Amino acid sequence: MSNRILYLGDTALDQAAGYLAGVMTYYRTDFDYVAPDERFGGSFLDGDYKAVVISDYPADNFAHSHLEAIAKKVKTGTGLLMIGGWDSFVGLNGKYNGTVLADVLPVIMSDNDDRINCSGPCLIVRTCSHKITDGLPFETNAPAIGGFNKLKVKQNCTEVLSSRQFKAVYNGTSFDFSEQQSSPLLVIGSFGNGNVAAFASDAAPHWVGPLVDWGDKRITAKADGGAEIEVGNWYARLLINIIHWISKESITEQGH
């Protein structure tokens, strides 16, 4: 099996897709990219990919037979990650709840629009220890996001990160914060021999929010054909750790 990733979605490499593509380029992870205005062709199934990443790439872009073929590849060891967005999970046009990938992914999707847009603070909390997040300072420097898809954790799967929404009230001298609800943010599991993951928020604006700047230093990166990005190093490390995990690659250099 090759070490390449098949990356589907996120508008275009010189727009939203430039974020994840830039992170993968920075960490020398090879990938093939398919824009969301391009239907999924059977030729993509000929590639012996280590993992498939779907982000804002609606289910209607697939033929049913192609989704079944992806599910079979995951069952035999290919990794799968779905990243949130308006065209992911259910969303506005994602519509994956009625597909075979609903059986593959480690989350239960809604029957209706699952988008949650956050105008107030929405902070990320580490729910349990896992190699994806070990070494990243969630407790001492909690990052925020701007929105997510509302999901539930499947039985025998693991919620690694949650999103916590807060209401902020200014009392004249300071802010009082009250927690409103908690939702799964990063959920992992397995389907046959494949590692599967769901990240309910986005890797790119606007839902990524301040998470894109999370870090104690800045890194710049640019994929071939993509826009140059400048992001926080902990944000980049979190994304590449998820991709390494679904790909069954070693996770090293935590926090850098």
C-alpha positions, 0 to 999 in steps of 0.5 A: 500500500502506498503512503499517499492520501486521497483528499476530497473537498474544501472548495479548491487548493487556492482557497479552503483546501489550502489549509489541510493541503498545506499542513500535509505538505509541511509534514511531507505527506503526499496526497492527491486532491479532488475538488468538490465541484468534481464528481468522484470517478471510478479511476480514483479507486485504482489508487492504493491509498493509505487513507481517504479524507472527506471534507465538504465533499457532498455524498451526491458526488459519489455513485453508490457503488463508489461509496460501497467500494470505499467502505470495502477498502476501509474494511481491508485497512484503508483509513477514513477521516471525515472533517466537518462542514456544511457539505460534510456529515448531514450539514446543508448538502452533505447527506451522508446519513443515508449512505454506506459511510454512515456504517463506516464512520465512528459517529451517529449522524442526525436525520436533519441538518446538523450544523451548529454555528457558534457566535459565543465561546466554543472551547475544545476539551480533551476527553481522554488521553490518546496518542493523537493529542498527547503532548498538546496543551489542551488543558493549559491553552484551550483553543476555540472553534466557530462551529461544528456538525452535531454528532453522537458517539457510536458504541465501542468508539472513543470520543477524544475531544469534545466541544463545549459551548458557553454563554458569556455575560458581562456583569459590568466589570468582568465576564461570567461564563456558563456552559450550555452544552457539550458535543463530540468533536473528535471521535475515533474507531475502527471498521474492519481493519481500517482506522476511522475518525470524525472531526466535527469542526472544519480545518479551514475558515470559518468553522475552524475559528481561532483553532487555526492560530493555536500554537506557540509559534507560527508555521508557513506552508504551501501545497503545489497549486495551493495558497500559502498558509500561516497557521499555529503549530499545534493546530497543524500538529493536531491535524497531521496526527489525526491523518497519521493515526488513520493511516497507521503511521507513527506519531512523533514530535508531539507539540512541534 
